[in-house]
């Protein structure tokens, strides 16, 4: 199907399309800039000739995912419909991710069992949050699981089931991952998602379809037993997603957003996931963050790596009417849930301003840099954030130390892609060995888990190597 939009087009007078990131049978995902919030986003737009059912699916995807706030569920920011030349064009605005799908990763062979357990633990944790909110994903498969440098994301709630449990509906999903009871007309339930999870786990461990039952000999008994239970013929014989998350997390040595007890996750209040643990989630147990580069990564599956700065995009084509923007997706996500992985400098960079408050910042000259502090998610005891440093100068920064101060007494519990020290509210982060050099117009990024009690404001002033970063 041909494209119905082009680089430079604006949807809703807000989202300026830049370039396609990937395409499926009926839709293309574009990299775009939110001109209101000045940030990079992903926008899914149908291809020309799309069926009317696809409009409903896009709207369903926005509603289902926007009703959930979980570190392993891709953030949906907005849904809109733009008047086009011949018909109304629907689109959904999402969190922009960096990395590759699990399906792309599996083309290079199966995962080590510990990594497979960690990935599937996070998928199961996300499913537990969805199930607690009354949502059945219905299309859990490697293509809908995205591996980022700092975690795992579940994508595409386009055919999610949120209605009453009535049997006899259409069988949707990808055949190789569909639970057997759905093929007989049974209503979608959480157990169907768990079956799909079992297929994904088996494929991640073996690289083979589930029709090949044997697992590698080094897979621990508890992981093998859980995989068999997930693939049980009868739904009632399968574990809950919460139990699967707990078993896999224990085997893989990772912590989750929700620490599950013996049963399912407790129901989410207003569709938000809740933490049952005094400890914050560990976002580092699955994938180590790779170095950040302004050039496209050599791995052809790294789908969202940012190219060097280019000439301004062409002037936008004007559609005949502005978009009526749906606001429900933004409100349900809260705060600012931006991408965790590195984006090269562009118009989405948001620099800090004003005089610094950290000890290393007083009376220091400005430095050619900008810092973007991005909140990934919060829970009652803590939060997850990422920080991106952009070198705005003409020379490489070889070795860096970033200073900032928390405004509300927060503290860092665990940090990846660097080292940190904290004295009261003042924090100093030092580069890891592999990301210590930031080339001109390049970026470096680190993420961390924090603890908060009450306020959770974001730092407003940053110093890099003793000099204040400017806008």
C-alpha positions in Angstrom: 0.0 0.0 0.0 1.4 3.5 -0.8 1.9 6.1 1.9 -0.7 8.8 2.5 1.7 11.2 4.3 5.2 12.5 3.6 8.1 14.0 5.5 7.3 17.5 6.6 3.5 16.9 6.9 1.9 18.0 10.2 -0.8 16.1 11.8 -3.2 18.1 14.0 -0.9 21.1 13.5 1.2 19.5 16.2 3.2 16.5 15.0 5.7 17.1 12.2 6.6 13.9 10.4 10.3 13.4 9.8 11.0 9.9 8.3 9.5 6.4 8.4 10.9 4.0 11.0 9.2 0.8 9.9 6.1 -0.5 8.2 3.7 -3.4 8.4 1.0 -4.6 6.2 -1.4 -1.7 6.8 0.5 1.0 8.8 3.8 2.8 8.9 5.5 4.2 12.0 7.1 7.6 11.6 9.6 9.5 13.6 8.0 12.9 14.4 8.4 15.9 16.5 5.8 17.1 19.0 5.9 20.8 18.3 4.0 21.6 21.5 6.2 19.8 23.9 9.3 19.9 21.8 10.0 16.2 22.0 10.6 13.3 19.6 7.7 10.8 19.3 6.6 7.8 17.1 3.4 8.2 15.1 1.6 5.2 13.6 -0.3 6.1 10.4 -2.3 3.8 8.1 -1.3 3.2 4.5 -3.5 4.3 1.7 -6.5 2.0 1.2 -6.7 0.9 4.8 -9.9 -0.8 5.9 -12.2 1.0 8.3 -11.6 -1.7 10.9 -8.0 -0.4 11.2 -9.3 3.0 12.4 -11.1 1.2 15.2 -8.0 -0.8 16.1 -5.8 2.3 16.3 -8.3 4.0 18.6 -8.5 0.8 20.7 -4.7 0.6 20.9 -4.6 4.2 22.2 -7.3 3.6 24.8 -6.0 0.3 26.1 -2.4 1.3 26.4 -3.1 4.8 27.7 -5.1 3.3 30.6 -1.9 1.5 31.8 1.2 3.0 33.4 3.9 0.4 33.6 7.7 0.5 32.8 7.3 -2.4 30.4 4.3 -1.1 28.5 5.0 1.3 25.7 3.6 4.8 26.4 0.8 6.1 24.2 0.5 9.9 24.3 -2.3 10.8 21.9 -4.8 9.7 19.3 -6.1 11.9 16.6 -7.9 12.0 13.3 -6.8 14.3 10.5 -8.9 15.3 7.5 -7.2 14.1 4.4 -7.9 14.7 0.7 -10.4 11.8 0.5 -11.0 10.5 4.0 -10.2 11.1 7.6 -6.8 9.7 8.6 -6.4 8.2 12.1 -3.1 8.1 13.9 -1.7 7.3 17.3 1.2 9.0 18.9 3.6 6.8 21.0 6.8 6.8 23.0 9.8 6.7 20.7 12.0 3.6 21.5 15.5 2.7 20.6 16.5 -0.9 20.1 15.1 -3.9 18.3 12.2 -6.2 18.5 12.6 -9.6 20.1 11.7 -11.2 16.7 14.7 -9.4 15.1 16.9 -10.5 17.9 15.9 -14.1 17.5 16.9 -14.1 13.9 20.4 -14.3 15.3 19.7 -17.3 17.4 18.1 -18.1 20.8 18.8 -16.1 23.9 20.9 -17.4 26.8 18.4 -18.9 29.3 19.0 -16.2 31.9 18.4 -13.4 29.4 15.3 -15.2 28.0 14.0 -15.5 31.6 14.6 -11.8 32.3 12.9 -10.7 29.1 9.9 -12.9 29.6 9.7 -11.9 33.3 9.2 -8.3 32.3 6.7 -9.2 29.6 4.8 -11.3 32.2 4.9 -8.4 34.6 3.4 -6.1 32.0 0.7 -8.6 31.2 -0.1 -8.9 34.9 -0.6 -5.2 35.1 -2.9 -5.3 32.0 -4.9 -8.2 33.4 -5.3 -6.5 36.7 -6.9 -3.6 34.8 -9.2 -6.0 32.9 -7.3 -5.9 29.6 -6.2 -9.0 27.6 -3.5 -8.2 25.0 -4.4 -11.0 22.6 -1.3 -10.7 20.4 1.7 -11.5 22.5 4.5 -12.4 20.2 8.2 -11.5 19.6 7.3 -8.9 17.1 5.3 -7.0 19.8 8.2 -7.2 22.3 10.8 -4.5 22.0 14.3 -4.7 23.6 15.7 -1.3 24.5 19.1 -0.6 26.0 17.5 -0.3 29.5 14.5 -2.6 29.5 11.7 -4.4 27.7 8.5 -2.9 26.2 5.3 -4.6 25.2 3.8 -3.0 22.1 0.5 -3.0 20.2 -2.7 -3.2 22.1 -4.6 -2.8 18.8 -6.7 -6.0 19.3 -6.8 -5.9 23.1 -9.9 -7.3 24.7 -11.6 -5.1 27.2 -15.3 -6.0 26.9 -17.4 -8.5 28.8 -16.3 -12.2 28.5 -18.6 -13.4 25.8 -17.7 -16.4 23.6 -18.1 -16.8 19.9 -16.2 -13.7 18.8 -13.7 -13.5 16.0 -10.4 -15.2 16.5 -7.7 -12.5 16.4 -4.0 -12.7 16.9 -1.1 -14.5 15.2 -1.9 -18.2 14.7 1.4 -19.6 16.0 0.9 -17.8 19.4 -2.9 -18.1 19.8 -4.2 -20.3 22.7 -6.0 -23.4 21.7 -9.3 -22.5 23.4 -9.6 -19.4 21.3 -9.7 -21.5 18.2 -12.8 -23.2 19.5 -14.6 -19.9 20.0 -13.9 -19.3 23.7 -13.8 -15.7 25.0 -10.3 -14.2 25.4 -9.0 -14.4 29.0 -5.8 -13.7 30.8 -4.9 -17.4 30.5 -4.8 -17.0 26.7 -2.1 -14.3 27.0 -0.1 -16.7 29.3 -0.2 -19.4 26.7 1.2 -16.9 24.2 3.9 -16.0 26.7 4.8 -19.7 27.0 5.3 -19.8 23.2 7.5 -16.7 23.3 9.5 -18.1 26.2 10.0 -21.5 24.4 11.1 -19.7 21.2 13.4 -17.4 23.1 15.1 -20.4 24.7 15.3 -22.6 21.7 14.9 -20.4 18.6 12.4 -23.0 17.4 8.6 -23.2 17.2 6.8 -24.8 20.1 6.1 -27.9 18.1 9.7 -28.8 19.0 9.2 -29.6 22.7 12.7 -30.1 24.0 14.6 -27.3 25.8 18.4 -26.8 26.1 19.9 -28.9 28.9 21.2 -25.8 30.8 17.7 -24.4 31.3 16.9 -24.7 35.1 14.1 -27.0 36.1 11.9 -24.2 37.4 12.0 -22.3 34.1 11.3 -25.5 32.0 8.4 -26.4 34.3 6.9 -23.0 34.1 7.2 -23.0 30.3 5.3 -26.4 30.2 2.6 -25.0 32.5 2.1 -21.9 30.4 1.6 -24.2 27.4 -1.0 -26.4 29.1 -3.9 -27.3 27.0 -6.5 -26.3 29.6 -6.5 -22.6 30.7 -7.1 -23.4 34.3 -3.8 -25.4 34.4 -1.7 -22.4 33.4 -0.1 -20.0 35.9 -1.2 -16.4 36.2 1.0 -13.8 34.5 1.9 -12.6 38.0 3.2 -16.1 39.0 5.1 -16.4 35.7 6.7 -13.1 36.3 7.7 -14.0 39.8 9.2 -17.4 38.8 11.1 -16.0 35.8 12.4 -13.0 37.7 13.7 -15.2 40.5 15.4 -17.5 38.0 16.8 -14.7 35.9 18.0 -12.6 38.8 15.9 -9.5 38.0 13.6 -7.3 40.0 10.2 -6.3 38.7 8.0 -3.2 38.8 5.6 -5.2 41.0 6.7 -7.8 43.4 4.1 -10.5 43.2 2.9 -12.7 46.0 1.4 -16.2 45.6 -1.5 -15.1 43.4 -2.2 -12.6 40.7 -1.3 -8.9 40.8 -3.6 -6.9 42.9 -6.1 -4.9 40.9 -4.7 -1.7 39.5 -6.5 1.5 40.7 -7.8 3.5 37.8 -5.8 1.3 35.4 -2.4 2.1 37.0 0.0 -0.5 38.1 1.0 -0.5 41.8 4.1 -1.6 43.6 3.8 -4.2 46.2 7.4 -4.0 47.2 9.3 -1.5 49.3 12.1 -1.8 46.8 11.9 -0.1 43.4 12.1 -2.1 40.2 15.5 -3.0 38.7 15.6 -2.0 35.1 19.1 -3.3 34.5 18.7 -7.0 34.8 18.0 -7.8 31.2 20.1 -5.7 28.8 23.2 -3.6 29.2 23.0 -0.1 27.6 25.3 0.2 24.6 27.4 3.2 23.8 25.5 6.1 22.3 26.5 7.4 18.9 25.3 10.2 16.7 25.8 7.9 13.7 23.4 5.0 12.8 24.5 1.8 14.6 26.1 -0.8 12.3 23.5 -3.4 13.4 20.8 -3.2 10.7 18.2 -4.2 13.3 18.8 -1.1 15.4 15.7 0.5 14.1 15.6 3.9 15.8 19.2 5.0 15.9 19.4 8.7 15.1 21.3 10.0 12.0 23.5 13.1 12.0 21.7 16.4 11.8 20.2 17.1 8.4 18.8 20.0 6.5 15.4 21.2 7.8 12.5 19.2 6.5 10.4 20.4 3.6 7.6 22.7 4.2 4.5 20.8 5.4 1.7 20.0 3.1 -1.5 21.4 4.5 -4.5 19.3 5.0 -7.9 21.0 4.8 -8.9 20.9 8.5 -7.1 20.8 11.8 -7.2 17.7 14.0 -9.4 17.3 17.0 -6.8 15.9 19.4 -7.9 13.2 21.8 -6.6 14.0 25.3 -7.4 10.8 27.2 -4.1 9.1 26.2 -2.0 11.9 27.7 -3.8 12.2 31.0 -3.6 8.5 31.8 0.2 8.3 31.4 1.0 11.2 33.7 4.2 13.1 34.0 6.6 12.9 31.0 7.1 9.4 29.7 9.8 9.8 27.1 12.1 7.3 25.4 14.7 5.7 27.6 17.3 5.1 25.0 19.5 7.6 23.2 18.3 10.0 20.6 20.7 12.2 18.7 20.3 15.9 19.1 17.4 17.5 17.4 14.6 19.9 18.1 13.3 17.6 20.9 16.3 18.4 23.1 15.2 20.4 26.1 18.1 22.1 27.9 18.2 23.2 31.5 18.4 26.8 32.4 19.4 29.1 35.3 22.2 29.0 37.8 23.2 25.5 39.2 22.6 24.5 42.7 24.9 21.5 43.0 28.3 21.9 44.8 30.3 21.6 41.6 28.2 24.3 39.9 28.6 27.6 41.8 30.2 30.4 39.8 31.3 28.2 36.9 31.4 29.2 33.2 28.8 27.8 30.8 29.6 24.7 28.8 28.4 23.9 25.3 26.0 21.2 26.3 22.3 20.6 27.0 20.7 18.1 29.4 17.3 16.5 29.1 15.9 14.8 32.3 13.1 12.5 31.4 10.7 10.7 33.8 9.9 7.2 32.7 7.5 6.2 35.4 6.6 6.5 39.1 5.2 4.3 41.9 4.3 5.0 45.5 7.9 4.7 46.8 10.0 5.7 43.8 10.5 6.5 40.2 12.5 5.7 37.1 14.2 8.4 35.0 16.7 8.8 32.2 19.1 11.7 31.5 20.5 12.6 28.1 23.6 14.8 27.7 24.1 16.5 24.3 27.4 17.9 23.3 26.7 21.2 21.5 30.3 22.1 20.9 32.7 21.5 18.1 35.1 19.3 20.1 34.6 15.9 21.6 34.0 15.7 25.4 36.5 13.1 26.6 35.4 12.1 30.1 32.5 13.7 31.8 31.0 14.2 35.2 27.5 15.6 35.6 26.3 17.4 38.7 22.7 18.2 39.7 20.5 18.5 42.8 17.2 16.9 43.6 14.6 19.5 44.6 12.5 17.3 46.9 15.0 15.1 48.7 14.9 12.2 46.3 17.7 9.7 46.2 19.2 7.4 43.6 18.9 3.7 44.4 20.5 2.2 41.4 22.1 3.7 38.3 23.2 2.2 35.0 25.5 3.5 32.3 27.6 5.3 34.8 28.5 5.6 38.5 27.1 8.0 41.1 27.7 9.6 44.4 25.2 11.5 46.5 25.7 14.0 49.3 22.3 15.1 50.6 20.4 16.4 47.6 23.5 16.9 45.5 24.3 14.1 42.9 27.4 13.5 40.9 27.3 11.1 38.0 30.5 9.9 36.3 30.6 8.3 32.8 31.0 4.6 32.4 34.1 3.5 30.5 32.4 2.9 27.2 30.4 6.2 27.1 33.0 8.6 28.5 33.5 10.3 25.1 30.7 12.4 23.6 31.5 13.5 20.0 30.4 16.9 18.7 26.6 16.9 18.3 26.5 13.5 19.9 24.8 12.3 23.1 25.4 10.1 26.1 22.6 8.8 28.3 22.2 7.1 31.7 19.2 5.9 33.6 18.4 5.3 37.2 15.9 4.2 39.8 15.1 6.6 42.6 13.3 6.7 45.9 11.0 9.5 46.7 8.7 10.4 49.6 6.2 13.1 48.8 7.3 15.6 46.1 9.1 14.3 43.0 10.1 17.4 41.1 12.8 17.3 38.5 16.2 18.9 38.7 16.4 22.2 36.8 20.2 23.0 36.8 23.0 20.8 35.6 26.8 21.2 35.4 29.0 19.2 33.1 32.7 19.0 34.1 32.1 22.0 36.4 30.5 24.2 33.8 26.8 25.0 33.6 25.0 23.4 30.7 23.2 26.1 28.6 20.0 26.0 26.6 
